[in-house]
């Protein structure tokens, strides 16, 4: 092991240490963009509350000497079933942006969901990923021909799936930004966002006919829409409230997951994001029926703290947390888990974006 590698491992031994260094490296505007939500940030807090309200029921005296943290998704083996959620403007956190993250996840062995509003774009990020697992996510900012062109380009570049975000018909009020008069995107008459507002189930049918890779709908928050999605042939229902950054006063993603899993009924894959920061969070989601979990803010802390190496190191720690969790639950693989391993419980902490890190030592004004 090189001295540089040893130094990195010593520098980052806990997840909250990435948060501290990321805060040191980022200006206030980019920090608030990363950690903030919309309006009262209630949906953001409920994401964390929903995860904390689930407790484990561990089993003992089982042979857990060989724990497997990997999982397959569409025929590809992921070292852990944790993907990098699509985050816009990744280049604000590290110059290489999506390409840096793609290369890091390819090295580690999980995957990236690339946002269409992150540089260096679809083709260059795919090149950086190589044979790594990668999904392209699109915000609809153009007409049918524009959307279809992105579908074709994603297929040509070897993406493993194509995701459409469907919870951004209006751009929310991010009050952390507005209070500083730092509005990143303002909707104006004739703005390209009108295409997202017009986007509907007929467009999904058209895209399904064109797309030869799995189609994912990101932003599903009810069993009604999950049911409609599978009726239209969607390959994956992605439970998300945009990390609490779109509709305020929403329900936490983990509270929504069971009804979506029931509605899907095994006819499609189920992904989820929203407040996932620890290995135990990942295991809870898989117990309740998710096939994979995406984290957003978490991996960006690693990216902002130490670039490519930071992302790899962060997922190494997550993998260790998952391994420990599985072994202490008394299982050696996700297949052995069922709902008997969890139960509702009381939440011990007031939820906020960093409540999962009790040892994080940041001044209150940085939260």
C-alpha positions in Angstrom: 0.0 0.0 0.0 1.4 3.4 -1.0 2.1 6.1 1.6 -0.5 8.3 -0.2 -3.1 5.5 0.2 -2.3 5.0 3.9 -2.5 8.7 4.5 -6.0 8.8 2.9 -7.3 5.9 4.9 -5.9 7.5 8.1 -7.4 10.9 7.2 -10.9 9.5 6.5 -11.9 6.8 8.9 -15.4 8.0 9.6 -18.0 9.3 7.1 -18.5 12.6 9.0 -14.8 13.4 8.4 -15.6 13.9 4.7 -18.3 16.4 5.6 -15.9 18.5 7.7 -13.3 18.7 4.9 -16.0 19.3 2.2 -17.2 22.3 4.2 -13.7 23.7 4.4 -13.2 23.3 0.7 -16.5 24.8 -0.5 -17.7 28.3 -0.6 -21.0 29.2 1.1 -23.1 29.2 -2.1 -22.0 25.7 -3.2 -22.3 24.4 0.4 -25.9 25.6 0.8 -26.8 24.2 -2.7 -25.5 20.9 -1.5 -27.1 20.6 1.9 -30.3 22.6 1.4 -33.9 21.8 0.6 -36.9 23.8 -0.5 -38.9 26.3 1.6 -39.1 25.0 5.2 -37.0 21.9 4.4 -39.6 19.7 6.0 -39.4 17.0 3.3 -35.6 16.9 3.8 -36.1 16.3 7.5 -38.8 13.7 7.0 -36.5 11.7 4.8 -34.2 11.2 7.7 -37.0 10.7 10.2 -38.5 8.0 8.1 -35.2 6.0 8.1 -34.6 6.6 11.8 -38.1 5.4 12.6 -37.2 1.8 11.6 -35.4 -0.4 14.1 -33.6 -3.7 13.7 -34.5 -7.1 15.1 -31.2 -9.0 15.0 -30.7 -12.7 15.1 -27.8 -14.4 16.8 -25.7 -17.6 16.9 -25.4 -18.0 13.1 -22.3 -18.4 11.0 -21.6 -15.0 9.6 -17.9 -15.5 8.9 -18.4 -14.9 5.1 -20.7 -11.9 4.4 -21.4 -10.9 0.7 -22.3 -7.2 0.3 -22.6 -7.4 -3.5 -25.8 -7.5 -5.6 -26.7 -7.8 -9.3 -28.6 -5.2 -11.2 -29.6 -5.8 -14.8 -27.0 -8.5 -15.1 -24.1 -6.5 -13.7 -22.6 -7.3 -10.3 -22.3 -4.3 -8.0 -19.8 -4.4 -5.2 -22.5 -2.8 -3.1 -26.1 -1.9 -4.2 -25.4 1.8 -3.7 -25.3 4.2 -6.7 -24.4 7.9 -6.9 -27.7 9.7 -7.4 -27.9 12.3 -10.1 -26.6 15.6 -8.8 -26.5 18.7 -11.0 -23.4 20.9 -11.3 -20.9 18.3 -10.0 -18.2 20.4 -11.5 -18.8 23.0 -8.7 -17.5 20.5 -6.2 -14.5 19.1 -8.2 -13.4 20.2 -11.6 -13.8 16.8 -13.3 -17.4 16.6 -12.2 -19.3 13.6 -13.5 -16.2 12.1 -15.1 -14.4 12.0 -11.8 -17.3 10.3 -10.1 -17.7 7.8 -12.9 -14.1 6.8 -12.9 -14.2 6.5 -9.1 -17.3 4.3 -9.1 -15.8 2.2 -11.9 -12.7 1.6 -9.7 -14.7 0.8 -6.6 -17.3 -1.3 -8.4 -20.7 0.3 -7.9 -22.1 2.9 -10.3 -23.1 6.5 -11.2 -26.4 8.0 -12.3 -25.2 11.0 -14.3 -27.4 14.1 -14.2 -27.9 15.8 -17.6 -27.0 19.1 -16.0 -23.6 18.0 -14.8 -20.4 18.5 -16.8 -18.5 17.1 -18.7 -21.7 15.6 -20.2 -23.0 12.3 -21.5 -20.2 11.2 -23.8 -17.1 12.2 -21.8 -18.5 10.8 -18.5 -19.2 7.5 -20.3 -15.6 7.5 -21.5 -14.3 8.0 -18.0 -16.5 5.2 -16.7 -15.3 2.6 -19.2 -17.1 -0.7 -18.5 -18.4 0.6 -15.1 -22.1 0.6 -14.3 -23.7 3.9 -15.4 -27.1 5.3 -15.9 -27.9 8.6 -17.7 -30.6 10.8 -16.1 -32.4 13.4 -18.2 -34.3 16.6 -17.3 -36.6 17.3 -20.2 -35.5 20.7 -21.7 -36.5 20.2 -25.3 -39.0 18.7 -27.7 -39.5 15.1 -28.6 -36.6 15.1 -31.1 -34.3 16.5 -28.4 -35.3 13.9 -25.8 -35.1 11.0 -28.4 -31.6 12.2 -29.3 -30.5 11.9 -25.7 -31.9 8.4 -25.6 -30.0 7.3 -28.7 -26.7 8.9 -27.4 -27.0 7.2 -24.1 -27.5 3.8 -25.8 -24.6 4.5 -28.2 -22.3 5.3 -25.2 -23.1 2.1 -23.4 -25.2 3.4 -20.5 -26.9 0.5 -18.6 -30.2 2.3 -18.2 -31.9 5.6 -19.0 -33.6 7.6 -16.2 -36.2 10.4 -16.6 -36.8 12.8 -13.6 -40.5 13.4 -13.3 -40.8 15.6 -10.2 -39.5 18.9 -11.6 -42.5 20.4 -13.4 -41.8 23.6 -11.5 -38.5 24.7 -10.0 -38.8 25.0 -6.2 -38.0 27.9 -4.0 -34.6 27.1 -2.5 -34.7 29.7 0.2 -31.0 29.2 1.3 -30.1 30.5 -2.2 -32.8 33.1 -2.4 -31.9 34.7 0.9 -28.4 35.3 -0.4 -29.9 36.4 -3.8 -28.1 33.5 -5.3 -30.7 31.9 -7.5 -29.1 29.4 -9.8 -32.0 28.9 -12.1 -34.9 31.3 -12.5 -37.9 30.3 -14.7 -38.8 32.9 -17.2 -41.5 33.0 -19.9 -40.5 30.7 -22.7 -38.0 28.9 -20.4 -37.0 25.4 -21.6 -38.7 24.0 -18.5 -42.0 24.3 -20.2 -41.1 21.0 -21.9 -40.8 19.3 -18.5 -44.2 20.7 -17.5 -45.8 19.3 -20.7 -44.1 15.8 -20.3 -46.7 13.0 -19.7 -47.3 9.3 -20.0 -47.6 9.4 -23.8 -44.0 10.5 -23.9 -43.1 7.5 -21.7 -44.7 5.2 -24.2 -42.7 6.8 -27.1 -39.5 6.5 -25.2 -40.2 2.9 -24.2 -40.6 2.0 -27.9 -37.3 3.7 -28.8 -35.1 2.7 -25.8 -33.4 -0.6 -25.9 -32.0 -0.3 -22.3 -34.1 -0.2 -19.1 -36.1 2.9 -18.5 -36.3 4.4 -15.0 -38.8 7.0 -13.7 -37.2 9.0 -10.9 -39.5 10.9 -8.6 -42.3 8.5 -8.0 -43.9 9.1 -4.6 -47.2 7.2 -4.6 -48.5 3.7 -5.2 -50.9 5.2 -7.8 -48.1 6.5 -10.0 -46.0 3.3 -9.4 -48.9 1.3 -10.7 -49.3 3.5 -13.8 -45.5 3.3 -14.4 -45.4 -0.5 -14.6 -48.6 -0.5 -16.7 -46.6 1.6 -19.2 -43.7 -0.9 -19.2 -41.3 1.1 -17.1 -38.4 -1.1 -16.0 -37.6 0.7 -12.7 -39.6 2.8 -10.4 -37.3 5.2 -8.5 -38.8 6.5 -5.2 -37.5 10.0 -4.7 -38.6 13.4 -3.5 -35.5 15.0 -4.9 -33.8 15.0 -1.6 -36.4 17.4 -0.2 -35.4 19.9 -2.8 -38.7 20.1 -4.8 -42.1 19.7 -3.1 -42.0 20.8 0.5 -44.2 19.1 3.2 -43.8 15.8 1.4 -43.5 12.3 2.9 -40.1 10.7 3.6 -38.9 8.4 0.9 -38.7 5.4 3.2 -42.3 6.0 4.3 -43.3 5.7 0.6 -41.2 2.7 -0.2 -43.5 -0.1 1.1 -46.6 1.1 -0.9 -44.5 1.4 -4.1 -43.0 -2.0 -3.7 -46.5 -3.4 -3.2 -47.8 -1.6 -6.3 -44.9 -2.7 -8.5 -45.4 -6.3 -7.3 -42.1 -7.6 -8.8 -42.9 -6.3 -12.3 -40.1 -3.8 -12.2 -37.0 -2.9 -10.2 -37.3 -0.4 -7.4 -34.7 2.2 -6.5 -34.8 4.8 -3.7 -33.0 7.9 -2.5 -33.6 10.5 0.2 -31.5 10.8 3.3 -29.4 7.7 3.0 -26.0 8.2 4.7 -25.1 5.0 6.5 -24.7 1.3 5.8 -27.6 0.6 8.1 -29.8 2.9 6.0 -29.0 0.9 2.9 -29.8 -2.4 4.6 -33.2 -1.1 5.8 -34.2 -0.1 2.3 -33.3 -3.5 0.9 -35.3 -5.2 3.6 -38.3 -3.1 2.6 -38.0 -4.1 -1.0 -35.6 -1.8 -2.8 -33.3 -3.3 -5.3 -30.7 -0.5 -5.0 -30.2 2.7 -3.1 -28.8 6.0 -4.4 -27.1 8.6 -2.3 -26.6 12.2 -3.3 -25.2 14.5 -0.8 -23.1 11.7 0.8 -20.9 11.0 -2.2 -20.5 14.7 -3.0 -19.0 15.2 0.4 -16.3 12.6 -0.6 -15.9 14.3 -4.0 -15.5 17.8 -2.5 -13.2 16.5 0.2 -10.7 14.5 -1.8 -11.9 14.1 -5.4 -11.7 10.6 -7.1 -9.9 9.0 -4.1 -12.4 10.5 -1.7 -15.3 8.9 -3.5 -13.6 5.5 -3.5 -12.7 5.8 0.2 -16.2 6.9 1.1 -17.7 3.8 -0.5 -15.2 1.6 1.2 -16.4 2.8 4.6 -20.1 2.4 3.5 -19.2 -1.2 2.4 -17.7 -1.9 5.8 -20.8 -0.5 7.5 -23.0 -2.7 5.4 -20.9 -5.8 6.1 -21.0 -5.1 9.9 -24.8 -4.5 9.8 -25.5 -7.8 7.9 -23.3 -9.8 10.2 -24.9 -8.4 13.3 -28.3 -9.1 11.9 -27.2 -12.7 11.6 -27.2 -13.0 7.8 -24.5 -13.3 5.1 -26.5 -11.9 2.1 -29.4 -9.7 1.3 -31.4 -12.7 0.1 -31.7 -13.9 3.7 -33.4 -10.7 4.9 -37.1 -10.2 5.2 -39.4 -7.8 7.1 -39.0 -9.8 10.3 -35.6 -8.1 10.8 -37.2 -4.6 11.3 -40.0 -3.0 13.3 -41.3 0.6 13.7 -39.6 2.4 16.6 -39.2 5.9 18.1 -36.7 8.3 16.5 -34.0 9.4 19.0 -32.8 12.6 17.3 -34.4 15.7 15.9 -33.9 15.1 12.1 -31.9 17.4 9.9 -29.5 17.1 7.1 -26.6 16.0 9.4 -28.4 14.5 12.3 -27.0 11.1 11.2 -23.5 12.3 12.1 -23.5 13.0 15.9 -19.7 13.4 16.0 -19.7 16.0 13.3 -18.1 19.2 14.8 -19.3 22.0 12.6 -20.5 25.4 14.0 -24.3 25.7 13.9 -24.2 28.4 11.2 -22.7 25.8 8.8 -25.7 23.5 9.0 
